[in-house]
Amino acid sequence: MSATERASGLAPWLKQFIRQIGLAALWNGAEATEQDSNLLDALTDDVFAYMGRPVQQHLPVFSRAEMRQMYEEALLG
């Protein structure tokens, strides 16, 4: 599987994971709120805080903006 294929699979996987752990009720497909935006920022910060080095060492290398966009697409639709 190519890096592009793996990367494109992140959003559906993350959405399913959020459903499985019971957080799906937090997002109802409505317009993103400031609280949602803060959560997306926190999730993105966590990725780089805990996985910053591996994220930068393996292709594809994602920027903070790209990582946040993946979370946004997965969690807010």
C-alpha positions in Angstrom: 0.0 0.0 0.0 1.4 3.4 -1.0 1.9 6.3 1.4 -0.9 8.1 -0.3 -3.3 5.2 0.2 -2.3 4.9 3.8 -2.7 8.7 4.4 -6.2 8.7 2.7 -7.3 5.9 5.0 -6.6 8.0 8.2 -9.8 10.0 8.1 -12.2 7.0 7.8 -10.2 5.0 10.4 -10.2 8.0 12.8 -14.0 8.5 12.4 -14.6 4.8 13.2 -12.3 5.0 16.2 -14.1 8.0 17.6 -17.4 6.1 17.2 -16.0 3.1 18.9 -14.8 5.0 22.0 -18.1 6.8 22.3 -17.1 10.3 21.3 -19.1 10.5 18.1 -22.0 12.2 20.0 -19.8 15.3 20.4 -20.0 16.0 16.7 -23.3 16.2 14.9 -22.2 17.5 11.5 -23.2 21.1 12.4 -21.0 24.1 11.9 -17.8 23.8 13.9 -17.8 25.7 17.2 -14.9 27.4 18.9 -14.8 24.4 21.3 -14.5 22.1 18.3 -11.7 24.2 16.9 -9.9 24.1 20.3 -10.2 20.4 20.4 -8.8 20.0 16.9 -5.9 22.2 17.9 -5.3 20.1 21.0 -5.4 16.8 19.1 -3.0 18.2 16.5 -0.7 19.5 19.2 -0.8 16.0 20.9 0.3 14.3 17.7 3.4 16.5 17.4 4.1 16.4 21.2 4.1 12.6 21.3 4.9 11.6 17.8 6.7 14.7 16.5 9.9 12.9 15.6 8.3 9.9 13.9 5.8 12.2 12.0 8.8 14.1 10.6 10.9 11.0 9.8 8.4 8.9 7.7 6.9 9.8 4.4 4.6 11.4 3.8 5.6 14.2 6.2 2.5 16.1 7.3 2.5 19.7 8.4 0.5 20.8 11.5 -2.1 22.3 9.1 -2.5 19.0 7.1 -2.7 17.0 10.3 -5.4 19.3 11.7 -7.3 19.1 8.4 -7.3 15.3 8.6 -8.8 15.5 12.2 -11.3 18.1 11.0 -12.5 15.9 8.1 -12.6 12.8 10.3 -14.4 14.4 13.2 -16.6 17.1 11.7 -17.3 15.6 8.4 
